[in-house]
Amino acid sequence: MNLLNYILSHPGEVLQLTGEHLYLVLVSTIVAAALGVPAGIFLTRRPKWSRWVLGAANVVQTIPSLALFGFLIPLPFFGGIGERTAIVALILYALLPIILNTHTGIVGVDPAIREAGRGMGMTDWQLLTQVELPLAMGVIMAGLRVATVISVGVATIAAAIGAGGLGTYIFRGVSMVDNQLILAGAIPAAILALLADFLLGLAERWLSPKGLRTR
């Protein structure tokens, strides 16, 4: 009840920090998808590159978030204190599931379907856009779903470099040893993650081959 009273007594600040959090997540996820989906498609056409690209994305995932923020701060253009560095870090974290699922989804298309398309005289572009991507869309959306949930969680750490978001409450609560403040940041962040996972889960099922057949 104390937590609810705190949120109700500070609605402006809660909405502002939630908006900042959503901004970080949305921008980073959209940019990661714009980079990751084409990269995943490229790897299906250049299999020899997949080991190196996926390996590099895996390495980024092993770096603790605070350490990655620290590495990025001194860099020109991409670094500094604030939301720009946070967005770059979130993009790097989101790339692996998007690239991996795009690659896996397209590679997993039944070879017989692919050969049937070629037998009908489809070009590689037509095969990609009319056969492979529609059949792989459910798997690609699953990667986007994972990337978004990861971004919601990691974005709470972005407050440590002045990027705002709900992590502001968490760090403020830790410094003041105030559990109420910690929960004021942690609970809305968890709700955002669950809501994003639910909505993208619906989109994933809707865009899966089975969902496409039932429409």
N, C-alpha and C positions, 0 to 999 in steps of 0.2 A: 504493500500500500504506500509506503514511503517513496518508493521508486515511481509509482504512478503519480503521486502528488508532485514529485519533483518535475516530471515530464510536463504535467499540466500547468505547472507554475512557470515553466520556461519554454513555451511553445515556439516562440520565434527562433531561439537558439537551436532547439532540436530540429526544426524544419531546415534551418540554414545548413547545419552540419550534415543532415541527411541528404540535402540537395548537393552539397559538395562531394559527398561519398558517391552518390549516383553519377555525378559528372565524371569522376575519376574512372569509375567502372565502365560506363557507357563508352566514353571516348577510347579508352584503352582496348576494350573488347572489339569495338568496330574496326579500329586500326589493325589489331591483331588478326581479325578475320580477313580484312582486305589484303594482308600480307600472307597469312597462313594458308588460306584456301588455294591461291595460285601456286604457292610453294609446294603444297601437297600434290597438286596436279602435275607440276613440273617433275617431281620425283617419280611419278608413275611413267613418265616419258624418258627419264634419265635415271634408271635404277642404280647406277654406280654412285650417284650422288647421295642416295638416301642414307647410307651409313654415316656419312660425314655431317649432313645437315641435321638428321635426327640425333646424332651423337652430340652436336653442339647445343641443340635445344635441351637435351637431357642434362648436360653440364650446368646450364643456367638453372634448372630446377633444383640442383643440389646446393646452390648457393643460398645461405640464409637471407631472408628479405632485408634485414637491417644491414647486412654486409653488402648486399647488392646496391642498396641506396647509397652506402658509403663509397662504393667504387664509382658510382655515377656522378656524385656531387662535383668532383674536380674536373670532369670532362667539359670541354667547350661546347656550347650550343645545347647539348643534351643534358648537361648537368646543372648544378646550382641548387639553391634551396627553394622549395615550392612545388607546385603541382606538376610542372613540366618533367622534373626528374621522376616523380611518382608515376606519371603516365608511362614514361619510357620503361620503368621497371615492371609495371603491370603488363605492358605489351610483351616484354621478354618472357614473363612467366606464363602468359596465355598462349604463346606460340606453339609449344609442344603438343598439347592435346588437339589443337586445331589442325596442325600439319599432319600429325600422326593419324587422326581419324579420317582426314580427307584422303590421304594416301591409302589407308587400309580399306576404306569404303570403295574406292575406285578399283583397287587391285582385287577386291573380293567379288566384283561383278562376274557372273558366270561366263566363262570363256565362250560357251556356245552362243550366248546372246550377243557377245561382241563379234563373233565370227559371222553370225547371221546378219548383223548390221553391215559388216564389210561386204558380205555377199550381195546385199541390196545396193551396193555402190556408194555407201556413206563415206564422206571424207572423215579425217580424224577429228576435225572440229565438230561435225555433225554427230559423230559417234559419242564425243565427249558431252555435248550439250543436250542431246536428245535421248541418250541411252545411259551412259555411265553416271553423270551427275544426278539425274532423277532417281536412279536405283541406289546411289550412295548417299542421298540427301539425309536419310535418317541417321546414318552413322556420322556424317559431318555435323549434324545438329547436336548429336551426343557430345562431340568434341567441344562445340561452342558452349554447350551447357556446363561441362566441366570447367572450361576456361573462365566462364562468368562467375561461377561459385568460388573458384580460386581467387579471382580478382576482388570479390567482395571481402574475402577474408584478409588478403594481403593489403588491401587499401586501408585497413585500420592501422597498419604500421606506418603508413605514409604521414600520419600526423607528427611523427618523430622528426620529419624534415620540413615541417611547416606547410604541408599540403592540405591541411584541414581534414574534414570528414569526421565520422563518428569515433575514430581513434583518438580524437582530441579529448573526449570524455574519459577514455580508458587511461591515457597517459596522465591526465589531470588527477584522476582517481588514485592511480598508483602513487603519484608524488605526494598526495595528501592522505594516503592510506584510507580512502573513502570507498567502500564497496558499492555504495549507492551510485556514485559517479561512474565507476567501472561498469556496472550493470546498465546504466543509462546509455553507454556506448555499445556494449556487447550485445544486449538484447535486440535493439533495432537492427544491428548489423546481421545478427543471426536470422531475424525475420526477413530482411532483404535477401539473404542467401537462399532461404527456403522458398520465398516467393519467386525468385529468379529461376530456381531449379524446377519449381512446379510449372511455371509458364513455358519455359523452354522444353520441359518434358512433354507438355501437350503439343508443342510445335514439332518435336521430334517424332511423336507417334503419328501426327497428322501428315508429315512429310515422308514417312517411311513408305516403302513399296506397298505394304499391306494397307496403309491409310490412303494412299493414292488410289488403290483399286476400289475402295469402298465409297469414294466420293462420286 
